Amino acid sequence: MKFDPSSSYLFVYGTLCRTSPASQFYRIAQYCEWVGEGIMQGRLFQVDVYPGAVESSQSSDKVLGEVYLLRDVASEIGRDTSELQ
């Protein structure tokens, strides 16, 4: 799949990855299409019981994950995009 800058992409890590042993991917599956594996220059930190990711200026800080192309959810469910914000 070729990258399309006019499309919206989602980077996920941890249990939202389809390859995770404790995958929660089913929660987002209907809204996206798998593009490939991805790496984010960032760091993970603990937010309550879930990890959070933030960008990092350190090139050695990497978060491994997956990239998904987001479908046009608003038109799929018959709502105007402004209702989703």
C-alpha positions in Angstrom: 0.0 0.0 0.0 1.4 3.4 -1.0 1.3 6.2 1.6 -1.4 8.8 0.9 -0.8 12.1 2.7 -4.5 13.0 2.3 -5.5 10.0 4.3 -5.6 9.6 8.1 -3.4 7.0 9.8 -3.3 5.5 13.3 -0.2 4.2 15.1 -1.0 1.7 17.8 1.2 -0.2 20.2 0.8 -2.8 22.9 -2.6 -4.6 23.2 -4.1 -2.7 20.3 -1.7 -4.4 17.9 -3.3 -7.4 16.1 -0.2 -9.4 16.9 -0.3 -8.9 20.6 -1.0 -12.1 22.7 -3.6 -10.1 24.7 -4.9 -8.3 21.6 -7.7 -5.8 21.9 -7.5 -5.1 18.2 -11.2 -6.1 17.8 -12.1 -2.8 19.3 -10.7 -0.8 16.3 -10.8 -3.4 13.5 -14.0 -2.2 11.9 -12.6 1.3 11.6 -9.2 0.7 9.9 -7.1 -1.3 7.5 -3.7 -2.7 8.4 -0.8 -1.0 6.6 2.3 -2.4 8.3 4.6 -2.4 11.2 5.8 1.0 12.5 8.2 2.6 14.8 7.6 5.9 16.6 10.4 7.9 18.1 9.1 8.1 21.6 9.0 6.7 25.1 6.4 4.8 27.1 5.3 5.7 30.6 2.7 4.3 32.9 -0.7 6.0 33.0 -2.8 4.3 35.6 -2.9 0.6 34.4 -2.1 1.4 30.7 1.1 2.6 29.0 1.1 6.0 27.4 3.5 7.2 24.6 5.1 10.6 24.2 7.4 11.8 21.5 11.1 11.9 22.3 14.0 13.9 21.0 16.3 11.0 21.7 16.8 8.9 18.5 17.4 5.8 20.6 13.9 6.0 22.1 11.6 3.8 20.1 8.1 2.5 20.4 7.3 -0.5 18.2 3.8 -0.8 16.9 1.5 -1.1 13.8 0.1 1.5 11.4 -3.5 1.5 10.2 -5.3 3.4 7.6 -8.5 4.9 9.1 -11.7 4.5 7.1 -14.1 7.3 6.7 -16.1 6.3 9.8 -18.5 9.3 9.6 -19.9 8.2 6.2 -19.9 4.6 7.2 -22.2 5.2 10.1 -24.2 7.9 8.3 -23.2 10.9 10.5 -21.6 14.2 9.8 -18.0 14.4 10.9 -18.8 17.3 13.2 -20.8 14.9 15.4 -17.7 12.8 16.0 -15.6 15.6 17.5 
